[in-house]
Amino acid sequence: MTTTPRIEADAVQHVEAGPPPVSPPKPPKQSLIKSESVSAGIKAVVGLAALFALWELVVVIFDFPKYLLVGPISAFEELFTNPGYFAVNALTTLQEGLAGFALGTALGVLCGALLYYASFLRPFLYPALIAIDTIPKVALAPLFIVWFGFGFESKAFVAMAIAFFPLVINTFDGLNSVPNELQDLARINRASKLKKMMKIDFIYALPSIFTGAKISISLAVGGAVVGEFIAGSKGLGYVILLANAQVDLPSMFAAFIVLAAIALLLFFIIDLVSKKLLPWKNYTK
Protein backbone atom coordinates (compact mmCIF):
# COMPACT_ATOMS: atom_id res chain seq x y z
CA MET A 1 0.00 0.00 0.00
CA THR A 2 2.87 2.39 0.65
CA THR A 3 4.31 2.04 -2.88
CA THR A 4 1.15 3.19 -4.74
CA PRO A 5 1.37 6.93 -3.87
CA ARG A 6 5.06 6.92 -4.77
CA ILE A 7 4.33 5.35 -8.19
CA GLU A 8 1.53 7.86 -8.82
CA ALA A 9 3.81 10.77 -7.86
CA ASP A 10 6.51 9.53 -10.27
CA ALA A 11 3.92 9.23 -13.03
CA VAL A 12 2.66 12.78 -12.42
CA GLN A 13 6.24 14.09 -12.43
CA HIS A 14 6.94 12.27 -15.73
CA VAL A 15 3.82 13.78 -17.35
CA GLU A 16 4.72 17.27 -16.15
CA ALA A 17 8.27 16.92 -17.47
CA GLY A 18 6.98 16.06 -20.94
CA PRO A 19 8.45 13.68 -23.49
CA PRO A 20 12.22 13.36 -23.82
CA PRO A 21 13.82 15.87 -26.22
CA VAL A 22 14.17 14.71 -29.79
CA SER A 23 17.31 15.72 -31.67
CA PRO A 24 16.53 17.58 -34.91
CA PRO A 25 17.11 15.60 -38.09
CA LYS A 26 20.30 16.26 -39.98
CA PRO A 27 19.82 18.43 -43.07
CA PRO A 28 20.00 16.51 -46.36
CA LYS A 29 23.14 16.69 -48.43
CA GLN A 30 21.47 18.81 -51.14
CA SER A 31 20.64 21.54 -48.62
CA LEU A 32 24.21 21.37 -47.32
CA ILE A 33 25.53 21.87 -50.84
CA LYS A 34 23.21 24.84 -51.42
CA SER A 35 23.99 26.48 -48.07
CA GLU A 36 27.75 26.08 -48.57
CA SER A 37 27.48 27.45 -52.13
CA VAL A 38 25.52 30.49 -50.91
CA SER A 39 28.00 31.06 -48.07
CA ALA A 40 30.97 30.79 -50.47
CA GLY A 41 29.29 33.23 -52.86
CA ILE A 42 28.67 35.78 -50.10
CA LYS A 43 32.26 35.52 -48.90
CA ALA A 44 33.54 35.93 -52.47
CA VAL A 45 31.44 39.08 -52.97
CA VAL A 46 32.62 40.53 -49.65
CA GLY A 47 36.25 39.77 -50.51
CA LEU A 48 35.97 41.38 -53.95
CA ALA A 49 34.23 44.44 -52.50
CA ALA A 50 37.03 44.83 -49.94
CA LEU A 51 39.64 44.49 -52.71
CA PHE A 52 37.95 47.17 -54.84
CA ALA A 53 37.61 49.47 -51.83
CA LEU A 54 41.32 49.10 -51.01
CA TRP A 55 42.25 49.69 -54.65
CA GLU A 56 40.15 52.90 -54.82
CA LEU A 57 41.56 54.06 -51.48
CA VAL A 58 45.16 53.64 -52.68
CA VAL A 59 44.42 55.64 -55.85
CA VAL A 60 42.74 58.45 -53.87
CA ILE A 61 45.39 58.65 -51.13
CA PHE A 62 48.43 58.65 -53.42
CA ASP A 63 46.67 60.68 -56.15
CA PHE A 64 48.15 58.76 -59.08
CA PRO A 65 47.88 60.47 -62.48
CA LYS A 66 45.34 58.86 -64.79
CA TYR A 67 47.99 57.68 -67.23
CA LEU A 68 49.57 55.56 -64.45
CA LEU A 69 46.67 54.10 -62.46
CA VAL A 70 42.92 54.53 -62.17
CA GLY A 71 40.55 53.23 -59.56
CA PRO A 72 37.73 50.71 -59.94
CA ILE A 73 35.13 53.50 -60.08
CA SER A 74 36.65 54.82 -63.34
CA ALA A 75 36.88 51.27 -64.70
CA PHE A 76 33.22 50.51 -63.89
CA GLU A 77 32.14 53.84 -65.37
CA GLU A 78 33.87 52.88 -68.63
CA LEU A 79 32.29 49.43 -68.44
CA PHE A 80 28.77 50.78 -67.98
CA THR A 81 29.28 53.49 -70.61
CA ASN A 82 30.10 50.93 -73.35
CA PRO A 83 28.49 47.65 -72.19
CA GLY A 84 27.90 46.33 -75.71
CA TYR A 85 31.54 46.84 -76.71
CA PHE A 86 32.83 44.85 -73.75
CA ALA A 87 30.08 42.19 -74.00
CA VAL A 88 30.84 41.38 -77.66
CA ASN A 89 34.58 41.11 -77.07
CA ALA A 90 34.09 39.16 -73.84
CA LEU A 91 31.91 36.64 -75.71
CA THR A 92 34.69 36.13 -78.27
CA THR A 93 37.28 35.49 -75.57
CA LEU A 94 34.88 33.21 -73.68
CA GLN A 95 34.23 31.08 -76.77
CA GLU A 96 37.95 30.76 -77.52
CA GLY A 97 38.74 29.91 -73.90
CA LEU A 98 35.99 27.29 -73.63
CA ALA A 99 37.04 25.65 -76.89
CA GLY A 100 40.66 25.53 -75.70
CA PHE A 101 39.58 24.20 -72.32
CA ALA A 102 37.51 21.42 -73.92
CA LEU A 103 40.40 20.38 -76.16
CA GLY A 104 42.92 20.64 -73.32
CA THR A 105 40.71 18.57 -71.01
CA ALA A 106 40.20 15.80 -73.56
CA LEU A 107 43.88 15.59 -74.50
CA GLY A 108 45.09 16.08 -70.94
CA VAL A 109 42.96 13.26 -69.51
CA LEU A 110 43.95 11.02 -72.43
CA CYS A 111 47.68 11.68 -71.99
CA GLY A 112 47.43 11.28 -68.21
CA ALA A 113 45.74 7.91 -68.66
CA LEU A 114 48.35 6.93 -71.24
CA LEU A 115 51.14 7.78 -68.79
CA TYR A 116 49.52 5.58 -66.15
CA TYR A 117 48.44 2.54 -68.19
CA ALA A 118 51.31 2.46 -70.71
CA SER A 119 54.10 2.35 -68.16
CA PHE A 120 56.67 1.41 -70.81
CA LEU A 121 56.07 4.82 -72.48
CA ARG A 122 56.36 6.80 -69.24
CA PRO A 123 60.18 7.27 -69.23
CA PHE A 124 59.97 8.70 -72.77
CA LEU A 125 56.68 10.60 -72.70
CA TYR A 126 56.87 12.27 -69.29
CA PRO A 127 60.13 14.22 -69.87
CA ALA A 128 58.89 15.25 -73.32
CA LEU A 129 55.67 16.67 -71.84
CA ILE A 130 57.62 18.59 -69.19
CA ALA A 131 59.97 19.98 -71.86
CA ILE A 132 57.01 21.12 -73.98
CA ASP A 133 55.36 22.74 -70.96
CA THR A 134 58.46 24.81 -70.20
CA ILE A 135 58.21 26.52 -73.61
CA PRO A 136 56.55 29.94 -73.18
CA LYS A 137 53.11 29.83 -74.77
CA VAL A 138 53.64 33.32 -76.19
CA ALA A 139 56.40 31.75 -78.30
CA LEU A 140 54.01 29.02 -79.49
CA ALA A 141 51.28 31.47 -80.49
CA PRO A 142 52.95 32.59 -83.78
CA LEU A 143 53.39 28.92 -84.72
CA PHE A 144 49.68 28.21 -84.21
CA ILE A 145 48.87 31.29 -86.29
CA VAL A 146 51.03 29.94 -89.12
CA TRP A 147 49.28 26.55 -88.89
CA PHE A 148 45.67 27.64 -88.31
CA GLY A 149 45.50 31.25 -89.52
CA PHE A 150 44.40 34.44 -87.80
CA GLY A 151 40.90 33.29 -86.90
CA PHE A 152 39.21 31.53 -84.03
CA GLU A 153 41.16 28.27 -84.28
CA SER A 154 44.61 29.69 -83.53
CA LYS A 155 43.41 31.34 -80.28
CA ALA A 156 41.61 28.17 -79.22
CA PHE A 157 44.78 26.11 -79.74
CA VAL A 158 46.86 28.58 -77.72
CA ALA A 159 44.29 28.23 -74.91
CA MET A 160 44.49 24.44 -75.26
CA ALA A 161 48.30 24.48 -75.00
CA ILE A 162 48.12 26.38 -71.71
CA ALA A 163 45.21 24.38 -70.21
CA PHE A 164 46.61 20.99 -71.19
CA PHE A 165 49.40 20.26 -68.71
CA PRO A 166 47.58 20.58 -65.33
CA LEU A 167 45.06 17.98 -66.47
CA VAL A 168 47.82 15.58 -67.53
CA ILE A 169 49.48 15.74 -64.12
CA ASN A 170 46.27 15.62 -62.09
CA THR A 171 44.85 12.71 -64.10
CA PHE A 172 48.05 10.72 -63.70
CA ASP A 173 48.28 11.46 -59.97
CA GLY A 174 44.62 10.58 -59.44
CA LEU A 175 44.97 7.24 -61.22
CA ASN A 176 48.23 6.53 -59.44
CA SER A 177 46.65 7.07 -56.00
CA VAL A 178 44.05 4.28 -56.23
CA PRO A 179 44.50 2.19 -53.04
CA ASN A 180 46.07 -1.25 -53.37
CA GLU A 181 43.04 -2.76 -51.61
CA LEU A 182 40.78 -1.74 -54.49
CA GLN A 183 43.30 -3.04 -57.02
CA ASP A 184 43.37 -6.39 -55.20
CA LEU A 185 39.57 -6.47 -54.99
CA ALA A 186 39.28 -6.03 -58.76
CA ARG A 187 41.87 -8.76 -59.28
CA ILE A 188 40.10 -11.18 -56.92
CA ASN A 189 36.76 -10.60 -58.68
CA ARG A 190 38.46 -11.07 -62.05
CA ALA A 191 37.25 -7.72 -63.34
CA SER A 192 38.26 -6.88 -66.89
CA LYS A 193 40.70 -4.05 -67.48
CA LEU A 194 37.95 -1.89 -68.99
CA LYS A 195 35.57 -2.47 -66.07
CA LYS A 196 38.34 -1.82 -63.53
CA MET A 197 39.28 1.39 -65.36
CA MET A 198 35.71 2.71 -65.52
CA LYS A 199 34.39 1.57 -62.12
CA ILE A 200 37.46 1.94 -59.91
CA ASP A 201 40.35 3.88 -61.41
CA PHE A 202 38.57 6.85 -62.97
CA ILE A 203 35.96 7.09 -60.22
CA TYR A 204 38.78 7.38 -57.69
CA ALA A 205 40.69 9.84 -59.93
CA LEU A 206 37.73 12.18 -60.57
CA PRO A 207 38.50 14.54 -57.63
CA SER A 208 42.04 15.07 -58.94
CA ILE A 209 40.75 15.57 -62.48
CA PHE A 210 38.29 18.22 -61.30
CA THR A 211 41.10 19.94 -59.38
CA GLY A 212 43.11 20.11 -62.59
CA ALA A 213 40.04 21.40 -64.46
CA LYS A 214 39.59 24.25 -61.96
CA ILE A 215 43.19 25.28 -62.58
CA SER A 216 42.98 24.86 -66.34
CA ILE A 217 39.79 26.85 -66.92
CA SER A 218 41.41 30.11 -65.80
CA LEU A 219 44.56 29.31 -67.76
CA ALA A 220 42.48 28.66 -70.88
CA VAL A 221 40.87 32.10 -70.71
CA GLY A 222 44.32 33.63 -70.26
CA GLY A 223 45.58 31.58 -73.19
CA ALA A 224 42.85 32.98 -75.43
CA VAL A 225 43.96 36.49 -74.45
CA VAL A 226 47.58 35.59 -75.30
CA GLY A 227 46.46 34.50 -78.77
CA GLU A 228 44.57 37.77 -79.19
CA PHE A 229 47.69 39.70 -78.21
CA ILE A 230 49.61 38.10 -81.07
CA ALA A 231 46.98 38.27 -83.82
CA GLY A 232 43.58 39.46 -82.78
CA SER A 233 41.05 41.86 -84.22
CA LYS A 234 38.48 41.27 -81.49
CA GLY A 235 38.31 39.88 -77.99
CA LEU A 236 39.39 41.24 -74.62
CA GLY A 237 43.05 40.83 -75.53
CA TYR A 238 42.51 43.12 -78.49
CA VAL A 239 40.66 45.59 -76.23
CA ILE A 240 43.65 45.65 -73.86
CA LEU A 241 46.13 46.18 -76.71
CA LEU A 242 44.03 48.99 -78.18
CA ALA A 243 43.64 50.67 -74.78
CA ASN A 244 47.38 50.39 -74.18
CA ALA A 245 48.15 52.07 -77.51
CA GLN A 246 45.74 54.90 -76.67
CA VAL A 247 46.85 55.13 -73.00
CA ASP A 248 43.20 54.52 -72.08
CA LEU A 249 43.60 53.02 -68.61
CA PRO A 250 39.88 52.99 -67.67
CA SER A 251 39.14 50.82 -70.71
CA MET A 252 42.12 48.58 -69.97
CA PHE A 253 41.15 48.02 -66.33
CA ALA A 254 37.52 47.47 -67.35
CA ALA A 255 38.75 44.64 -69.61
CA PHE A 256 40.78 43.25 -66.69
CA ILE A 257 37.66 43.24 -64.50
CA VAL A 258 35.62 41.45 -67.17
CA LEU A 259 38.38 38.86 -67.61
CA ALA A 260 38.53 38.25 -63.86
CA ALA A 261 34.72 37.93 -63.71
CA ILE A 262 34.74 35.34 -66.54
CA ALA A 263 37.50 33.29 -64.89
CA LEU A 264 35.78 33.39 -61.48
CA LEU A 265 32.40 32.42 -62.94
CA LEU A 266 33.86 29.45 -64.83
CA PHE A 267 35.84 28.35 -61.77
CA PHE A 268 32.74 28.36 -59.56
CA ILE A 269 30.72 26.50 -62.21
CA ILE A 270 33.28 23.68 -62.30
CA ASP A 271 33.45 23.68 -58.50
CA LEU A 272 29.64 23.37 -58.31
CA VAL A 273 29.62 20.55 -60.88
CA SER A 274 32.28 18.69 -58.91
CA LYS A 275 30.21 18.97 -55.72
CA LYS A 276 27.15 17.67 -57.55
CA LEU A 277 28.98 14.73 -59.13
CA LEU A 278 31.26 13.89 -56.20
CA PRO A 279 29.13 14.17 -53.03
CA TRP A 280 31.20 11.50 -51.27
CA LYS A 281 34.30 13.69 -51.62
CA ASN A 282 32.77 16.79 -50.01
CA TYR A 283 30.42 15.36 -47.39
CA THR A 284 32.06 12.34 -45.87
CA LYS A 285 31.83 13.68 -42.29
Summary of the structure (lengths in Angstrom):
residues: 285
radius of gyration: 27.8
end to end distance: 54.7
largest distance: 107.0
contacts: 859
relative contact order: 0.13
helix: 84%
strand: 0%
